[in-house]
Amino acid sequence: MRLTEEVVELLKKLAQNANFSATASEVIEDAEHEGLIVRNGNDLLSLTTLGLETLSQIQRRLISADQLKLSEQAKIAYISQRNYSRFQKLSSFGLSSGVPVKIQQKFPSFVLQCEETQVALEEEILRDIFVWRD
């Protein structure tokens, strides 16, 4: 399943019956294509069973990488694209969806192990990397 920050936000809004009108149509189409939501007539959306299960997993297991404990392994769910140049730089280090990572060090800076690569990152940057906790 392709999960993005925007899809996660849409699922949360639908679960809370919050206004989703500012959500891009492409995001809605992606969530619909993945079977997470369904249209109920005139611009009404609701979560499918899969959408509810996914939201439950998100609430229990999805965290930002700065919340990992030392040596705790997780898989990248997605990287925030709010800062696109940062997203590109992290991608160039091999950080992408599905890649296993773990925190090797937290002080004086965070060191993230990604396969055979270790990258020293600021805590703020780790907050843009979202992982599935086991």
Secondary structure, DSSP 8 states (H G I E B T S, - for coil): ----HHHHHHHHHHHTT---TTS-HHHHHHHHHTTSEEE-SSS-EEE-HHHHHHHHHHHHHEEEGGG--BT-EEEEEEE--SSHHHHHHHHHTT--TT-EEEEEE-SSSEEEEETTEEEEE-HHHHTTEEEEE-
